[in-house]
């Protein structure tokens, strides 16, 4: 039995489809509301809340492999429950910032989760995935694009190797079901660097109308982002968007293709697949 947590998220939802398509089973998906989850046929939906570890016991019953996005915040209690349930292998999605910007608060949090998994003394094996910027972060611009307003962009011409969430899911599927990936840490990127301006152009092409861009400075962007992310997180995001990039962050890696045998998907594919979200 494989348990997918964060199953309604961009990675989790794609992972369930990957696992179903490959004939893997049985599958279980964790959600806070099973009635509204809409998982693929053949996937068992179970309810649970990471904020209340005890609610996860039924979901872990009989599970041998576990998918964890680090944003789910697994703590020692949750990992202990997994060990007690007999989980043998955990695939954790962390962040490339652990190696590119370890001084940032979100990177420190991700590293703490990695260490907790590695050092838990649980006997569980692990695979850690460190993706770069998600292509789906472009959804931040959806409201402006939908209402035909200019998209406000800091660092509009800094190119980053954004990754399609489905590629993270594809690597996860391999790590969960095939040998040779236990005890490995993989940095994941898309196939090319792409600037925010180029992302907007790809979305515009998928929509069939022009999307205007308004370049803004860091101070203005900080005010905008801090309203919903908080000051520290907003500052970290802006560093990674262009304020403090480095060669390690900008590097394009072929890990997706090496692990899955399929090339990483370009941003324009994500834009075409998700055009409806911007209409």
C-alpha positions as CSV (number, residue, x, y, z in Angstrom):
1,X,0.0,0.0,0.0
2,X,1.2,3.5,-0.9
3,X,-0.1,6.5,0.9
4,X,-0.1,9.9,-0.9
5,X,-0.4,12.8,1.5
6,X,-1.1,16.3,0.1
7,X,-3.1,14.4,-2.4
8,X,-5.2,17.3,-3.7
9,X,-2.1,19.5,-4.3
10,X,-0.3,20.0,-7.6
11,X,2.2,17.2,-7.0
12,X,-0.1,14.8,-5.1
13,X,-2.9,14.9,-7.7
14,X,-0.4,14.3,-10.5
15,X,1.3,11.5,-8.5
16,X,-2.0,9.6,-8.1
17,X,-2.5,9.7,-11.9
18,X,1.1,8.5,-12.4
19,X,0.7,5.6,-10.0
20,X,-2.7,4.6,-11.5
21,X,-1.3,4.7,-15.0
22,X,1.6,2.5,-14.1
23,X,-0.7,-0.1,-12.6
24,X,0.6,0.4,-9.1
25,X,-1.7,-0.5,-6.3
26,X,-3.3,-0.5,-3.9
27,X,-3.3,3.3,-3.4
28,X,-4.5,5.5,-0.6
29,X,-4.9,9.3,-0.6
30,X,-5.0,11.5,2.5
31,X,-7.4,14.4,2.5
32,X,-9.3,16.5,5.0
33,X,-12.5,16.0,3.1
34,X,-12.9,12.7,1.4
35,X,-16.3,13.5,0.0
36,X,-15.0,16.4,-2.1
37,X,-11.6,15.0,-3.0
38,X,-12.5,13.6,-6.5
39,X,-9.6,11.2,-6.6
40,X,-9.1,8.8,-9.6
41,X,-11.1,5.5,-9.6
42,X,-9.4,2.8,-7.6
43,X,-7.8,5.3,-5.1
44,X,-9.0,4.9,-1.5
45,X,-9.7,8.3,0.1
46,X,-9.1,8.6,3.8
47,X,-9.5,11.6,6.1
48,X,-6.8,13.0,8.3
49,X,-5.1,16.2,9.5
50,X,-1.4,16.7,9.9
51,X,-2.2,19.1,12.7
52,X,-3.6,16.2,14.7
53,X,-1.2,13.3,14.4
54,X,-3.6,10.8,16.0
55,X,-6.0,11.2,13.0
56,X,-3.4,9.7,10.7
57,X,-3.4,6.2,12.3
58,X,-6.2,4.8,10.1
59,X,-4.5,6.2,7.0
60,X,-1.2,4.6,7.8
61,X,-2.6,1.1,8.5
62,X,-1.0,-1.3,6.1
63,X,1.1,1.3,4.3
64,X,4.6,0.4,3.2
65,X,5.5,3.5,1.2
66,X,4.7,7.1,1.9
67,X,4.8,10.4,0.0
68,X,5.3,13.6,2.0
69,X,5.4,17.1,0.7
70,X,7.6,19.0,3.3
71,X,4.9,21.7,3.5
72,X,2.8,19.1,5.3
73,X,5.2,19.6,8.2
74,X,5.8,16.0,9.3
75,X,7.1,16.0,12.9
76,X,8.6,13.4,15.1
77,X,5.2,12.1,16.2
78,X,4.1,11.6,12.6
79,X,7.3,9.8,11.6
80,X,7.0,7.6,14.7
81,X,3.4,6.7,13.7
82,X,4.7,5.8,10.3
83,X,7.4,3.6,11.8
84,X,4.9,1.9,14.1
85,X,2.6,1.2,11.2
86,X,5.4,-0.6,9.3
87,X,6.2,2.1,6.7
88,X,9.4,1.1,5.0
89,X,10.1,4.0,2.6
90,X,9.3,7.7,2.6
91,X,9.7,10.1,-0.4
92,X,9.9,13.7,0.8
93,X,9.6,16.8,-1.3
94,X,11.9,19.5,0.1
95,X,13.4,22.4,-1.8
96,X,16.5,23.2,-3.8
97,X,17.0,26.2,-1.5
98,X,18.4,23.8,1.1
99,X,21.5,23.7,-1.1
100,X,21.3,27.1,-2.8
101,X,20.2,29.4,0.0
102,X,20.5,27.6,3.3
103,X,20.5,30.8,5.2
104,X,16.9,31.6,4.3
105,X,14.1,30.8,6.8
106,X,12.1,28.5,4.5
107,X,15.3,26.6,3.6
108,X,16.1,26.1,7.2
109,X,12.7,24.7,7.8
110,X,13.0,22.3,4.9
111,X,16.4,21.2,6.1
112,X,15.0,20.5,9.5
113,X,12.4,18.2,8.1
114,X,15.0,16.4,6.0
115,X,17.2,15.9,9.1
116,X,14.2,14.7,11.1
117,X,13.5,12.0,8.5
118,X,17.1,11.0,8.1
119,X,17.9,11.1,11.8
120,X,14.6,9.8,13.2
121,X,16.1,6.4,14.1
122,X,13.0,4.9,12.6
123,X,14.7,2.5,10.3
124,X,12.7,3.8,7.4
125,X,14.5,4.4,4.1
126,X,14.1,7.7,2.3
127,X,14.4,9.6,-0.9
128,X,14.6,13.4,-0.8
129,X,13.5,15.6,-3.8
130,X,14.7,19.2,-4.0
131,X,12.8,20.9,-6.8
132,X,13.4,24.5,-7.9
133,X,10.6,27.1,-8.6
134,X,7.3,25.4,-9.6
135,X,5.8,26.3,-12.9
136,X,2.5,26.5,-11.1
137,X,3.7,29.5,-9.1
138,X,2.5,31.4,-12.2
139,X,-1.0,31.0,-10.8
140,X,-0.2,34.0,-8.6
141,X,-0.9,36.1,-11.7
142,X,-4.2,34.5,-12.5
143,X,-6.4,37.3,-11.1
144,X,-4.6,40.0,-13.0
145,X,-4.6,38.1,-16.3
146,X,-8.3,37.1,-15.9
147,X,-9.3,40.8,-15.5
148,X,-6.9,42.0,-18.3
149,X,-4.8,44.0,-15.9
150,X,-1.0,44.3,-16.2
151,X,0.9,41.6,-14.3
152,X,3.2,43.4,-11.8
153,X,6.7,41.8,-12.0
154,X,9.9,42.3,-10.1
155,X,13.0,40.8,-11.7
156,X,11.0,40.2,-15.0
157,X,14.1,39.2,-17.0
158,X,15.8,36.8,-14.6
159,X,15.6,33.3,-16.0
160,X,15.0,30.3,-13.6
161,X,14.6,26.6,-14.5
162,X,11.0,26.3,-13.4
163,X,9.7,22.7,-13.0
164,X,6.4,21.3,-14.0
165,X,4.8,19.7,-10.9
166,X,4.0,16.6,-12.9
167,X,7.7,16.0,-13.4
168,X,8.2,16.0,-9.6
169,X,5.3,13.5,-9.5
170,X,7.0,11.4,-12.1
171,X,10.2,11.2,-10.2
172,X,8.3,10.5,-7.0
173,X,6.5,7.6,-8.7
174,X,9.8,6.1,-9.7
175,X,11.3,6.6,-6.2
176,X,8.3,4.9,-4.6
177,X,8.0,1.9,-6.9
178,X,11.4,1.1,-8.4
179,X,14.7,0.1,-6.9
180,X,17.9,2.1,-6.7
181,X,16.6,5.4,-5.2
182,X,16.6,4.8,-1.5
183,X,19.1,7.0,0.4
184,X,19.3,9.4,-2.6
185,X,18.7,13.2,-2.8
186,X,17.8,14.6,-6.1
187,X,17.8,18.3,-7.2
188,X,15.0,18.7,-9.8
189,X,14.6,21.5,-12.4
190,X,12.8,22.1,-15.7
191,X,14.6,21.7,-19.0
192,X,15.6,25.4,-19.5
193,X,15.8,28.8,-17.8
194,X,12.7,30.9,-18.4
195,X,12.1,34.5,-17.2
196,X,8.9,35.7,-15.7
197,X,8.3,37.8,-18.8
198,X,8.7,34.7,-21.0
199,X,6.3,32.8,-18.8
200,X,3.7,35.6,-19.3
201,X,4.3,35.3,-23.0
202,X,3.7,31.6,-22.9
203,X,0.5,32.0,-21.0
204,X,-0.6,34.8,-23.4
205,X,0.1,32.4,-26.4
206,X,-2.0,29.7,-24.7
207,X,-4.9,32.2,-24.1
208,X,-4.7,33.9,-27.5
209,X,-4.6,37.4,-26.2
210,X,-1.9,39.8,-25.1
211,X,-1.0,40.0,-21.4
212,X,0.5,43.3,-20.4
213,X,3.5,43.5,-17.9
214,X,4.3,46.2,-15.5
215,X,7.8,46.0,-14.1
216,X,8.1,47.0,-10.4
217,X,10.9,47.4,-8.0
218,X,11.7,45.2,-5.0
219,X,10.4,47.5,-2.4
220,X,7.0,47.6,-4.1
221,X,6.9,43.9,-4.6
222,X,7.8,43.3,-1.0
223,X,4.8,45.3,0.1
224,X,2.5,43.4,-2.2
225,X,3.8,39.9,-1.2
226,X,4.1,40.6,2.5
227,X,0.3,41.2,2.6
228,X,-0.3,37.5,2.1
229,X,3.1,35.8,2.7
230,X,4.4,37.7,5.6
231,X,7.6,39.8,5.6
232,X,10.2,37.0,6.0
233,X,8.6,34.7,3.4
234,X,8.1,37.6,1.0
235,X,11.8,38.6,1.3
236,X,12.9,35.0,0.7
237,X,10.7,34.7,-2.4
238,X,12.1,37.9,-3.8
239,X,15.7,36.7,-3.2
240,X,14.9,33.6,-5.2
241,X,13.1,35.4,-8.0
242,X,16.2,37.5,-8.7
243,X,17.4,39.5,-5.7
244,X,19.9,36.9,-4.6
245,X,20.3,34.3,-7.3
246,X,23.4,32.2,-7.7
247,X,24.9,29.7,-10.2
248,X,23.5,26.8,-8.2
249,X,20.0,28.1,-8.3
250,X,20.2,28.9,-12.0
251,X,21.7,25.6,-13.1
252,X,19.6,23.4,-15.3
253,X,19.8,19.7,-14.3
254,X,18.8,16.6,-16.3
255,X,17.7,14.7,-13.2
256,X,14.1,14.3,-14.3
257,X,15.2,12.5,-17.5
258,X,17.8,10.4,-15.8
259,X,15.4,9.1,-13.2
260,X,12.2,8.8,-15.3
261,X,13.6,8.3,-18.9
262,X,11.4,11.2,-20.0
263,X,12.6,14.8,-20.7
264,X,11.4,17.4,-18.3
265,X,8.4,19.3,-19.5
266,X,8.9,23.0,-20.7
267,X,6.9,25.8,-19.1
268,X,4.9,26.3,-22.3
269,X,3.4,22.9,-21.8
270,X,2.3,23.7,-18.3
271,X,0.8,27.0,-19.7
272,X,-1.1,25.2,-22.4
273,X,-2.4,22.6,-19.9
274,X,-3.6,25.2,-17.4
275,X,-4.8,28.0,-19.7
276,X,-8.3,27.6,-18.3
277,X,-7.1,28.9,-14.9
278,X,-6.4,32.3,-16.4
279,X,-9.6,32.8,-18.4
